[in-house]
Amino acid sequence: MIKVTYVAQDGTATTIEAEEGTSVMQAAVSNDLDGIVGECGGSMMCATCHCYVDEAWAERTGERSSDEEEMLEGAADEVTERSRLSCQIRLQPGLDGLVVHLPEEQL
């Protein structure tokens, strides 16, 4: 199992364990975590799974694709260089302990 910590706007941190290959979005939605909606179910058709990858993990999660960049244009909250669609981050052993920060709004 791979651990992901989700940090809400108020600083509350929730750590979830998920199987390798699960997306950061799937792990959150499967565990009823507030702050990740995942309205499209992970098909990269919305931006309701927007998150900010913690600076310490930014290089390990990879680059955004051009399609992801385009979808982030519709994000409800500010998009930064660390913004990602959490449906596009697949958990792997090298991401055990990943920390992502949640935006104030998703819709």
PyMOL commands that set and color helices and strands:
alter all, ss='L'
color gray80, all
select helices_A, chain A and resi 24-30+55-57+66-72+86-88+93-95
alter helices_A, ss='H'
color red, helices_A
select strands_A, chain A and resi 2-7+13-18+50-53+83-85+98-101
alter strands_A, ss='S'
color yellow, strands_A
deselect
rebuild
show_as cartoon
